[in-house]
Amino acid sequence: MAELPIPDVSPARCSGRFTISTLLGMEEGGRGPYTPTEGSNCDSAQPTQLSSSTLCTRTFGYNTVDVVPAYEHYANSKGVGDPRKGRPSLADLHSILKPDPSRLRTPVSDLQHSNGLPEAGPEAGLEEAEGEPGRDSEPEPVRFGWVKGVMIRCMLNIWGVILYLRLPWITAQAGIALTWLIILMSVTVTTITGLSISAISTNGKVKSGGTYFLISRSLGPELGGSIGLIFAFANAVAVAMHTVGFAETVRDLLQEHNSLIVDPTNDIRIIGVITVTVLLGISLAGMEWEAKAQILFFLVILVSFINYLVGTVIPATAEKQAKGFFSYRADIFAQNFVPNWRGPEGSFFGLFSIFFPSATGILAGANISGDLKDPAVAIPKGTLMAIFWTTMSYLVLSATIGACVVRDASGSLNDSVAVGSPGCEGLACSFGWNFTACAQQQSCRYGLSNYYQCLCKDQLYPLIGFFGKGYGRNSEPIRGYLLTYVIAVGFILIAELNAIAPIISNFFLCSYALINFSCFHASITNSPGWRPSFRYYSKWAALFGAAVSVVIMFLLTWWAALIAFGIVIFLLGYVLYKKPDVNWGSSMQASSYNMALNYSVGLSEVDEHIKNYRPQCLVLTGPPNFRPALVDFVGTFTKNLSLMLCGNVLIGPRKQKMPESRLMADGHTKWLMKRKIKAFYTDVVAEDLRSGVQMLIQAAGLGKMRPNILVLGYKRNWRTASPESLEDYVGILHDAFDFKYGVCVMRMKEGLNVSRVLQAHVNPTFEAAEHPKNGTGSRAAPGTAADPTTLASEQQASTIFQSKQGKKTIDIYWLFDDGGLTLLIPYLLGRKKRWGKCKIRVFVGGQINRMDEERKAIVSLLSKFRLGFHEVHILPDINQKPRPEHIKRFDELIAPFRLNDGFKDEATVNEMRQGCPWKISDEEVDKNRAKSLRQVRLNEILRDYSRDAALIAITPPIGRKGRCPSSLYMAWLETLSQDLRPPIILTRGNQENVLTFYCQ
């Protein structure tokens, strides 16, 4: 840790083991901003903690700016490397300490809580001191515990119309045994889902957003958004289901008293719309009123349970017996223990689809995660307790009602008979009742199979507001409520409970399957961030729950299951296409890392083969937005094929350039993503350009995913640039060949660098003459390269490689056999849509008396490569002498760089060239005369044959290291590529094959 001089502190103020200090710099009089203020005792009996606005530190016997762990250092953390309030940066600890007026300490007496947590809650900052003058205190939002906020809420959502209106009918159809199986199967799915939700809710701090928040932050926005929409829709339909159930009951009461409003079906619609409108009003009134209403409803349901259980033990009156109720009878229990299927819904999975929605309220507590005092405790405890008690209630109610009520009863007091009367069939005969006639005609109005009995006053569920704007102190999602209201009204108009329930079943099962899968997925990705504190979670149970949910979906209604998954896939594809700009540290991100890591490591075990050769490019772009044409060119032929890495060398002192490097990297990456270039960005800090490029060449890449081609722009200002930069540029080409790299140099008539448009300065070594000769590296002006926000939003420059080329030509001058790289890059470029209509022409040198033979040989070779190049031209005049005026221009080009030594001996020449190795001796001019004239002649050929081409690719000469001065080599490249309208690519492979015509 960074130790600092210990100021004079009286023993009375530091009587214990620990001292408190905020040493950032010493002020006049020996007092610095770290010196403890009076009254800020530093004894061990009452240690003082940190605030987010101070570096007041509890240390171990010496003064330091280092700090002890505290809550606020980790609160609201997002991306890796984000600065934390209160914690000193690495520079504060590692570098020379300087005073920072922005980091003034807060008096120790203002600090709160020995555990570092603010009094107002974990979200409030310590700097928000209470009682601050002139500041109005905001009302505290309503917070709920695990009983009121989760357990009661979940129990109310689990209990509902299915319990009151369909559980007796399901028991009559399936029998007690299979009804219990249906209940337990449903509970198995919901319990496993509850365990998964418990694990997610204990895997870090939970905020508002409910189930969508929990899932999206765990699995990511792709599946989180899909689940959120499906779950919200299912909840909205569930509102309709429970409201229709309530409306059915009210309709039945009206029908008994001959008081129907219109007719039975329309009465359900009218009552349902009125009811859901009232419930919407309760929700809009706020969480506090909604919670009070839920307590009232909960008490009503408990009273109804007590009323029911007491009623089962009271001896049945004649009126009740006429309706099939005979209190507890063993023979009734025995008869109702086995199934008796009736009607179109009379099947196990048909009844399961109707019952399952009654078990789906388990996420009601998680839906209000932002309104809970401690979601990590409340959600697991309340959810699982609600599942347990509601399961017990379902089992007890199905068993008791199956032991008390026969399946068929007429309801008529006239059907009483003497026990043992002839012609009486059925169990009721032994109790003195003859329901034979209505049972045979299937016209019985009462009994378990026919009468949907009891009254339940239901309530609106607090739904997730994943898209709604929050209002009020609890951020009520009013827009979400209104949308739910519209959806619910739409399904209420169906007015048929048995038709609505199966729809909900499939959507809830789909949601549960995805929730369980999200937990399983988060577990198997081995993400260090997946650390749920809920100890009863098992990834295998989550996988089992997901699989069972999917299987049940298809067993219920296969076409509805396909629709549900189709919607998920569509929503998933939409989110993947939109790529929302969020960073939640989800398991999908962890999975992407794991997959990339595993494949990268696995790639190291794969032997290289020519057939699998890929041009992996290290592109010396500098700031990528400065050279968009170079970026677009390489990005075009490497997209979805191979590695592209944009390299930038920051020239200057490391201490000065490292902050710039950290600031630039994110902005350049976003710029590449916005331009839809699939590439990485990396930069290095170096004393000079060449050493920086050497770092990139040696260290760039990972395993087998390492660059094998160096791509750079042509140095247009080489004649006016400093000789040192000229040496660096040619030296970089030599270094690339030394490291077995291929080289690709791109030249465009208008140049590559657009930094003048961006009003910035870049390294002078690469580009236009307007850059200062003594530049200090890639140094960006504000708002250009170094500003990530501006970079991501700046207008993208258009280049030739972004437009369609039409029916032009790509001309390849394959003059030297470099292994085939000169052919491969244009071939890959021609496969892209924008260049697909271009005709590729291949030019090779030859002799005039053997043109046909040489052409056939090249055509045969190209056909074996299967490149699809059919137009081959032999250049018989390649060795002709250039025109005199062009020769003269070349001589004038190298004149300023000549040593003019008069063909002196080598020792004298070396002495004269001391300090200026780029100078060309007379002997070097003479020895390389033929090679120089070849470049002049080639330029003439290029202008004759390829003046209208879309692109020219040519094999450049190689200058022998130590034998060819840098100025002479640049003169060759200048002469070869000058005065050409189309872009020219000077490509030279590393003399190893990149093409093969063998199959093994």
PAVOLUM-387797 format. One line per 8 residues: number of its first residue (from 1); for each residue x, y, z of C-alpha. Coordinates in steps of 0.5 Angstrom, whole numbers. Example, Ala and Ser with C-alpha at 12.3 -4.5 7.8 and 13.67 -1.06 7.14 Angstrom:
residues 2
1) 25:-9:16; 27:-2:14
***
This chain:
residues 1000
1) 0:0:0; 2:7:-1; 5:10:6; 5:17:7; 9:21:13; 5:21:19; 3:28:22; 3:30:29
9) -3:27:32; -4:27:39; -5:21:43; -12:23:46; -15:23:39; -11:16:37; -11:12:43; -13:5:40
17) -10:1:35; -13:4:29; -12:11:26; -16:15:21; -13:20:16; -14:23:9; -7:24:7; -8:27:0
25) -3:33:0; 0:37:6; -3:44:6; 0:50:9; 2:49:17; 3:42:16; -4:41:16; -7:37:10
33) -14:35:8; -12:28:11; -11:31:18; -17:29:22; -21:34:24; -22:36:31; -28:32:35; -26:26:30
41) -24:21:35; -20:15:32; -20:10:38; -21:3:37; -28:3:41; -32:6:36; -28:6:29; -31:11:24
49) -32:8:17; -32:11:10; -36:15:6; -37:16:-1; -34:23:-1; -28:22:3; -22:18:3; -22:18:11
57) -19:11:12; -18:6:18; -11:3:18; -7:-2:21; -2:3:25; 1:7:19; -2:13:15; -5:11:8
65) -10:13:3; -12:6:2; -18:4:5; -22:-2:8; -28:-5:5; -34:-2:5; -41:-2:2; -41:4:-2
73) -35:2:-6; -39:-4:-9; -46:-1:-10; -49:0:-17; -43:-3:-20; -44:-5:-28; -38:-6:-32; -31:-8:-30
81) -26:-2:-29; -32:3:-27; -29:8:-22; -32:7:-15; -34:12:-10; -29:13:-4; -24:8:-6; -18:11:-9
89) -16:9:-16; -9:5:-17; -6:11:-19; -7:14:-12; -4:8:-9; 2:7:-14; 4:14:-17; 6:20:-14
97) 1:23:-10; -2:30:-12; -7:34:-8; -14:33:-11; -19:39:-9; -25:35:-12; -23:30:-6; -24:34:0
105) -26:30:6; -33:30:10; -32:31:18; -32:24:21; -38:26:26; -42:26:19; -41:19:18; -46:13:19
113) -46:6:21; -40:2:23; -42:-3:17; -41:2:12; -49:2:10; -53:8:10; -59:9:15; -64:11:9
121) -63:4:6; -58:1:1; -59:5:-5; -58:12:-1; -51:15:-1; -48:17:5; -47:24:3; -54:25:3
129) -54:27:10; -61:28:14; -63:35:16; -60:38:10; -62:46:10; -66:48:4; -68:41:2; -75:38:2
137) -75:30:5; -78:26:0; -83:21:2; -81:14:3; -84:9:-1; -88:3:2; -84:-3:3; -86:-10:5
145) -84:-16:9; -84:-23:6; -91:-25:9; -95:-19:7; -91:-18:1; -89:-25:-2; -93:-30:2; -100:-27:2
153) -99:-24:-5; -97:-31:-8; -103:-35:-4; -108:-30:-7; -105:-31:-14; -105:-38:-13; -112:-39:-10; -117:-37:-15
161) -123:-39:-19; -120:-46:-21; -120:-47:-13; -127:-45:-12; -130:-47:-19; -127:-52:-22; -123:-56:-17; -129:-60:-15
169) -131:-62:-22; -124:-64:-23; -124:-68:-17; -131:-71:-20; -127:-73:-27; -121:-75:-25; -122:-78:-18; -119:-76:-12
177) -112:-80:-14; -111:-77:-21; -113:-70:-18; -108:-71:-13; -103:-73:-18; -105:-67:-22; -104:-62:-16; -97:-65:-15
185) -95:-65:-22; -97:-58:-22; -93:-56:-16; -87:-60:-18; -86:-55:-24; -88:-49:-19; -83:-51:-14; -77:-52:-18
193) -79:-46:-21; -79:-43:-14; -73:-46:-13; -70:-43:-19; -73:-36:-18; -70:-36:-11; -63:-37:-13; -64:-32:-18
201) -66:-27:-13; -60:-29:-8; -55:-28:-14; -54:-20:-12; -58:-14:-10; -65:-14:-13; -68:-8:-16; -75:-6:-18
209) -77:-10:-25; -80:-16:-22; -79:-23:-25; -77:-19:-32; -71:-16:-28; -69:-22:-25; -69:-26:-31; -66:-21:-36
217) -60:-20:-31; -59:-27:-30; -60:-30:-37; -59:-23:-41; -64:-19:-45; -65:-24:-51; -69:-29:-47; -70:-24:-41
225) -74:-20:-46; -78:-26:-49; -80:-29:-42; -82:-22:-40; -87:-21:-45; -90:-28:-45; -90:-28:-38; -94:-21:-38
233) -98:-23:-43; -100:-30:-39; -101:-25:-33; -106:-21:-37; -110:-27:-39; -110:-30:-32; -113:-23:-30; -119:-25:-35
241) -119:-32:-33; -120:-30:-25; -125:-24:-27; -129:-29:-32; -129:-34:-26; -132:-29:-21; -137:-26:-26; -140:-33:-27
249) -141:-34:-20; -145:-27:-20; -148:-29:-26; -151:-36:-23; -153:-32:-17; -157:-27:-21; -160:-33:-25; -162:-36:-19
257) -166:-30:-17; -169:-29:-24; -165:-23:-25; -161:-23:-31; -158:-17:-34; -159:-19:-41; -157:-27:-42; -152:-31:-39
265) -146:-30:-44; -147:-23:-44; -148:-22:-37; -141:-25:-36; -138:-20:-40; -141:-14:-37; -140:-16:-30; -133:-18:-32
273) -131:-11:-35; -134:-8:-29; -130:-12:-24; -123:-11:-28; -125:-4:-29; -126:-3:-21; -119:-7:-20; -115:-3:-25
281) -118:3:-20; -115:0:-14; -108:-2:-18; -108:6:-20; -109:8:-13; -102:5:-11; -99:0:-8; -101:2:-1
289) -108:1:-2; -107:-5:-7; -104:-8:-1; -109:-6:4; -114:-9:-1; -110:-16:-1; -111:-17:6; -118:-16:6
297) -119:-21:0; -114:-26:4; -118:-25:10; -125:-27:6; -121:-33:3; -119:-36:10; -126:-35:12; -129:-38:6
305) -124:-44:8; -126:-44:15; -134:-44:13; -133:-50:8; -129:-54:13; -134:-53:18; -140:-54:13; -137:-61:12
313) -138:-64:19; -145:-61:20; -150:-66:18; -153:-65:12; -160:-62:11; -165:-65:6; -164:-60:1; -156:-61:1
321) -157:-68:0; -162:-67:-6; -156:-63:-9; -151:-69:-7; -148:-67:-1; -148:-73:5; -142:-70:9; -136:-75:10
329) -138:-82:8; -133:-88:6; -137:-91:0; -137:-84:-3; -130:-83:-2; -128:-90:-5; -133:-88:-11; -130:-81:-12
337) -123:-84:-11; -122:-87:-19; -124:-83:-25; -130:-82:-29; -128:-78:-35; -134:-74:-38; -135:-69:-44; -129:-66:-49
345) -125:-64:-43; -125:-71:-40; -118:-73:-40; -112:-73:-36; -108:-67:-39; -114:-64:-41; -116:-63:-34; -109:-61:-32
353) -109:-56:-37; -115:-53:-34; -112:-54:-27; -105:-51:-28; -106:-44:-28; -109:-45:-21; -101:-46:-19; -98:-41:-23
361) -99:-35:-18; -92:-36:-15; -88:-30:-18; -93:-25:-15; -88:-24:-10; -82:-23:-15; -86:-19:-19; -86:-13:-14
369) -78:-14:-12; -77:-7:-12; -83:-6:-6; -80:-11:-2; -75:-9:4; -70:-15:3; -72:-19:-4; -66:-24:-2
377) -70:-26:4; -77:-25:2; -78:-28:-5; -75:-35:-3; -78:-35:4; -85:-32:2; -85:-36:-5; -84:-43:-2
385) -88:-42:4; -94:-40:-1; -93:-46:-5; -93:-51:1; -99:-48:4; -103:-47:-2; -101:-55:-4; -104:-57:3
393) -110:-53:2; -111:-56:-5; -110:-63:-3; -115:-62:3; -120:-59:-1; -120:-65:-6; -120:-70:-1; -126:-67:3
401) -130:-65:-2; -129:-72:-6; -131:-76:1; -138:-72:2; -141:-70:-5; -143:-75:-10; -142:-74:-17; -149:-73:-20
409) -155:-70:-16; -162:-67:-19; -163:-62:-13; -170:-64:-13; -173:-66:-6; -178:-71:-9; -173:-75:-11; -172:-78:-4
417) -174:-86:-4; -173:-91:1; -167:-95:2; -167:-101:-3; -172:-98:-7; -172:-102:-14; -170:-99:-20; -165:-94:-16
425) -158:-94:-19; -152:-91:-16; -149:-90:-9; -154:-84:-7; -159:-90:-7; -156:-93:0; -157:-86:3; -165:-85:1
433) -164:-81:-6; -166:-83:-13; -162:-79:-18; -162:-85:-23; -166:-81:-28; -162:-75:-29; -156:-79:-29; -158:-83:-35
441) -160:-77:-39; -154:-73:-36; -159:-68:-34; -157:-67:-27; -156:-60:-25; -152:-62:-18; -146:-66:-16; -139:-66:-17
449) -139:-67:-24; -144:-61:-25; -145:-56:-20; -139:-50:-20; -141:-48:-13; -138:-43:-8; -137:-36:-8; -130:-32:-9
457) -129:-25:-9; -122:-25:-13; -117:-19:-14; -112:-16:-19; -105:-19:-19; -99:-14:-19; -96:-15:-26; -89:-13:-28
465) -89:-6:-31; -83:-8:-36; -84:-2:-41; -88:2:-37; -86:9:-34; -86:9:-26; -91:14:-23; -91:16:-15
473) -86:14:-10; -87:7:-11; -86:8:-19; -93:5:-20; -93:2:-28; -99:6:-29; -98:5:-37; -97:-3:-36
481) -104:-3:-32; -107:0:-37; -104:-5:-42; -106:-11:-38; -113:-8:-37; -114:-8:-45; -111:-15:-46; -116:-17:-40
489) -122:-14:-43; -121:-18:-49; -120:-24:-46; -126:-23:-42; -130:-22:-48; -129:-30:-49; -134:-31:-43; -131:-38:-43
497) -127:-40:-37; -125:-47:-40; -123:-44:-46; -118:-39:-43; -115:-43:-38; -111:-48:-43; -108:-41:-46; -105:-39:-40
505) -103:-46:-38; -98:-46:-44; -96:-39:-43; -94:-40:-36; -91:-47:-37; -87:-44:-43; -85:-38:-38; -83:-43:-33
513) -79:-47:-37; -75:-41:-39; -74:-39:-32; -71:-46:-30; -67:-46:-36; -64:-39:-35; -62:-42:-28; -59:-48:-31
521) -55:-44:-36; -52:-39:-31; -50:-45:-27; -46:-49:-33; -43:-43:-35; -38:-43:-29; -39:-35:-29; -36:-33:-22
529) -42:-28:-22; -47:-34:-21; -47:-34:-13; -54:-35:-11; -54:-36:-3; -60:-40:-3; -57:-47:-1; -63:-51:-4
537) -62:-50:-11; -60:-55:-16; -58:-54:-23; -60:-61:-24; -67:-60:-21; -68:-53:-25; -66:-57:-32; -71:-63:-30
545) -76:-57:-29; -75:-54:-35; -76:-61:-39; -82:-63:-35; -85:-56:-37; -84:-57:-44; -86:-64:-44; -93:-62:-41
553) -94:-56:-46; -94:-61:-52; -98:-66:-48; -103:-61:-47; -104:-58:-53; -98:-59:-58; -100:-53:-63; -101:-48:-57
561) -94:-50:-55; -91:-49:-62; -94:-42:-62; -91:-40:-55; -84:-43:-57; -85:-39:-64; -87:-33:-61; -80:-34:-56
569) -76:-35:-62; -79:-29:-66; -78:-24:-60; -71:-27:-59; -69:-26:-66; -71:-19:-65; -67:-17:-59; -61:-21:-62
577) -62:-16:-68; -63:-10:-65; -57:-11:-60; -60:-7:-54; -54:-3:-51; -54:-6:-44; -49:-9:-40; -52:-13:-34
585) -47:-19:-33; -52:-24:-35; -50:-32:-36; -51:-31:-44; -45:-26:-43; -41:-31:-39; -43:-37:-44; -40:-33:-50
593) -34:-32:-46; -34:-40:-44; -35:-42:-52; -30:-37:-54; -25:-39:-49; -26:-47:-50; -26:-46:-58; -20:-42:-58
601) -16:-47:-53; -19:-53:-58; -16:-49:-64; -9:-50:-61; -10:-57:-62; -12:-57:-69; -6:-58:-74; -6:-52:-79
609) -7:-54:-87; -7:-50:-93; -14:-51:-94; -16:-48:-88; -12:-42:-89; -15:-35:-87; -12:-28:-88; -12:-26:-81
617) -10:-19:-81; -7:-14:-77; -9:-7:-80; -5:-1:-78; -10:4:-78; -8:8:-72; -15:11:-70; -20:7:-74
625) -24:13:-76; -18:16:-79; -17:11:-84; -24:9:-86; -23:6:-93; -17:2:-90; -22:-1:-85; -27:-2:-90
633) -23:-6:-95; -20:-11:-90; -27:-11:-86; -30:-13:-93; -26:-19:-94; -25:-22:-87; -32:-21:-85; -35:-28:-82
641) -29:-31:-85; -22:-29:-81; -19:-25:-76; -19:-17:-76; -15:-13:-71; -14:-6:-72; -8:-3:-69; -6:3:-66
649) 1:6:-64; 1:11:-58; 8:15:-59; 10:18:-52; 11:17:-45; 7:12:-42; 5:16:-36; 2:21:-41
657) -1:16:-46; -4:10:-42; -10:15:-40; -11:16:-47; -11:9:-49; -16:7:-44; -20:13:-46; -20:11:-53
665) -21:4:-53; -28:3:-52; -30:9:-57; -26:6:-62; -29:-1:-61; -36:2:-61; -34:6:-68; -33:-1:-71
673) -39:-4:-68; -43:2:-71; -40:1:-78; -41:-6:-78; -34:-8:-78; -33:-15:-74; -26:-13:-72; -22:-12:-65
681) -18:-6:-63; -12:-6:-59; -7:0:-58; 0:0:-55; 5:5:-52; 12:6:-55; 17:11:-56; 17:10:-63
689) 13:7:-69; 17:2:-71; 18:-1:-64; 10:-1:-62; 9:-4:-69; 14:-10:-67; 10:-10:-60; 4:-11:-64
697) 7:-16:-69; 9:-21:-64; 4:-20:-58; -3:-19:-62; -8:-25:-63; -9:-31:-58; -7:-38:-60; -8:-40:-67
705) -12:-34:-68; -6:-29:-69; -5:-25:-75; -1:-27:-81; -2:-21:-85; 0:-14:-84; -4:-9:-87; -2:-1:-88
713) -3:5:-92; 2:8:-97; 6:13:-94; 4:19:-99; 9:24:-95; 15:20:-95; 19:25:-99; 18:31:-95
721) 17:27:-88; 23:26:-83; 28:21:-85; 27:17:-79; 20:16:-80; 22:14:-87; 27:9:-84; 21:7:-79
729) 16:6:-85; 21:1:-89; 23:-2:-83; 16:-4:-81; 16:-8:-88; 22:-11:-86; 20:-13:-79; 13:-16:-82
737) 17:-21:-87; 22:-23:-81; 16:-25:-77; 14:-29:-83; 8:-24:-84; 5:-23:-91; 4:-15:-93; -1:-11:-96
745) 0:-4:-97; -6:0:-100; -6:6:-104; -12:11:-106; -11:17:-110; -15:21:-105; -11:18:-99; -13:14:-94
753) -13:19:-88; -19:23:-86; -16:26:-80; -16:33:-83; -24:33:-83; -24:31:-76; -19:36:-74; -14:32:-71
761) -7:30:-71; -5:23:-72; 2:20:-73; 6:23:-79; 9:16:-80; 3:14:-84; 0:19:-88; -1:26:-91
769) 4:31:-91; 0:36:-87; 2:32:-81; 7:35:-77; 14:32:-78; 15:32:-70; 9:29:-68; 8:26:-62
777) 4:20:-64; -3:18:-65; -6:25:-61; -13:26:-62; -16:33:-61; -22:33:-57; -29:30:-60; -25:26:-65
785) -21:20:-63; -21:20:-55; -28:21:-54; -32:15:-54; -39:18:-54; -37:23:-60; -34:17:-63; -40:13:-63
793) -45:18:-65; -40:21:-71; -42:21:-78; -39:15:-81; -35:17:-87; -37:14:-94; -32:10:-98; -31:6:-104
801) -31:-1:-101; -38:1:-98; -42:2:-105; -43:-3:-111; -38:-3:-116; -43:-5:-122; -40:-9:-128; -32:-7:-127
809) -26:-11:-127; -21:-13:-121; -15:-13:-124; -9:-18:-121; -2:-17:-123; 1:-24:-121; 8:-22:-123; 11:-26:-117
817) 9:-33:-114; 9:-31:-107; 5:-37:-105; -2:-34:-108; -4:-29:-103; -4:-24:-109; -10:-28:-112; -13:-30:-105
825) -15:-23:-103; -18:-21:-109; -22:-27:-110; -25:-26:-103; -27:-19:-104; -30:-22:-111; -35:-26:-106; -38:-20:-103
833) -45:-18:-106; -42:-11:-107; -36:-13:-111; -40:-20:-114; -41:-17:-121; -34:-15:-122; -30:-19:-127; -23:-21:-125
841) -18:-21:-129; -11:-24:-128; -5:-21:-131; 2:-25:-132; 9:-23:-135; 11:-28:-141; 15:-28:-147; 12:-26:-154
849) 14:-32:-157; 11:-37:-152; 4:-33:-150; -1:-39:-152; 3:-44:-148; 4:-39:-142; -3:-37:-142; -5:-45:-142
857) -1:-46:-136; -3:-41:-132; -11:-42:-134; -9:-49:-132; -6:-47:-125; -12:-43:-124; -17:-48:-125; -14:-53:-120
865) -15:-47:-115; -22:-47:-117; -22:-39:-116; -27:-38:-122; -22:-34:-126; -22:-35:-133; -20:-29:-136; -12:-29:-136
873) -8:-24:-140; 0:-25:-142; 4:-19:-142; 9:-20:-147; 12:-13:-147; 13:-12:-140; 21:-12:-141; 20:-7:-146
881) 24:0:-144; 20:5:-141; 19:12:-144; 24:17:-143; 20:22:-140; 18:17:-135; 25:15:-134; 27:22:-133
889) 21:23:-128; 24:17:-124; 31:20:-124; 28:26:-121; 25:23:-116; 31:19:-113; 35:25:-114; 34:29:-107
897) 36:22:-104; 43:20:-108; 49:20:-104; 53:22:-110; 59:19:-108; 62:18:-115; 63:10:-114; 67:11:-109
905) 69:4:-105; 65:1:-100; 68:4:-94; 68:11:-96; 61:10:-98; 59:8:-91; 63:13:-88; 59:18:-92
913) 53:15:-91; 54:15:-83; 48:18:-80; 44:18:-86; 43:11:-88; 37:12:-93; 42:15:-98; 43:12:-104
921) 50:11:-107; 52:11:-114; 53:4:-114; 46:2:-111; 43:6:-117; 47:2:-122; 46:-5:-119; 39:-4:-119
929) 38:0:-125; 34:-6:-129; 29:-7:-123; 28:1:-122; 26:1:-130; 22:-5:-129; 17:-1:-124; 17:5:-129
937) 15:0:-134; 10:-3:-130; 6:3:-128; 6:5:-136; 2:-2:-136; -2:-1:-131; -5:6:-134; -6:3:-140
945) -10:-4:-138; -13:-2:-132; -15:5:-132; -22:4:-131; -22:-2:-126; -25:-2:-119; -19:-5:-116; -12:-7:-118
953) -8:-12:-114; -1:-13:-116; 5:-16:-113; 10:-11:-111; 18:-12:-111; 22:-14:-104; 28:-10:-102; 33:-14:-99
961) 35:-12:-92; 41:-8:-91; 42:-8:-99; 37:-3:-101; 36:4:-98; 29:6:-95; 29:12:-100; 30:7:-106
969) 25:2:-104; 20:8:-103; 21:10:-110; 20:4:-113; 13:3:-109; 12:11:-111; 13:9:-119; 9:3:-119
977) 3:6:-116; 3:13:-118; -2:17:-122; -7:11:-122; -15:12:-121; -17:6:-118; -15:4:-111; -8:-1:-111
985) -7:-6:-107; 1:-8:-106; 0:-15:-104; 6:-20:-102; 5:-26:-99; 11:-30:-94; 13:-34:-100; 9:-40:-96
993) 3:-43:-100; -4:-40:-98; -8:-44:-104; -8:-52:-106; -11:-56:-111; -10:-62:-107; -16:-65:-103; -11:-67:-97
***
